[in-house]
Amino acid sequence: MESFRGQGGIQMLLSAEQDAQQVISTARNKKMARLKQAKDEAEREVAQYRAHMEAQYQNKLSETNSGSYTQRLEDETKVKIQNLKESSERVSKDVVHMLLQYVASPRI
């Protein structure tokens, strides 16, 4: 009779070991599923962030390339060109006079 009890104890241990194996396997599967879910969520967040940043970048580009920006640059350029023309007109006579004096003066 004792041999039956010993065998029953072994059977109980084997059954408990199988149950433990199933619990461990289930836990591993759940862990892997959760890791995959977390990875998918992270990839979605990265994609959303990237799309958001790309939209901001495109907005900045469109603002930079807009007609108002171009018009402002053209206006500033015209003003600077006009200032340079006026400045050169003011000093051109003096520069010509200085050059003529330098060329015409005797050198020793």
Secondary structure, DSSP 8 states (H G I E B T S, - for coil): -HHHHHHHHHHHHHHHHHHHHHHHHHHHHHHHHHHHHHHHHHHHHHHHHHHHHHHHHHHHHHHHTSHHHHHHHHHHHHHHHHHHHHHHHHHHHHHHHHHHHHHHS---
